Amino acid sequence: MSMGAYDEDEHERREQQASKVDTDFDDERTIYHGKVEYDSGESAEDLLDQFEQIKSD
């Protein structure tokens, strides 16, 4: 068989392997505790000023 020739057996083997479902993984959800805060009150200019201040420290 030459390079790049169609191999029907290999195609079927890969097709079967791709169609298998892996159920060996842990199906429990991870629970995270904490909080998320969003601070969207500042303008872009205020944020840039704060960034420049942090860089200079």
Secondary structure, DSSP 8 states (H G I E B T S, - for coil): --TT---HHHHHHHHHHHH-----S----------------S-HHHHHHHHHHHHH-
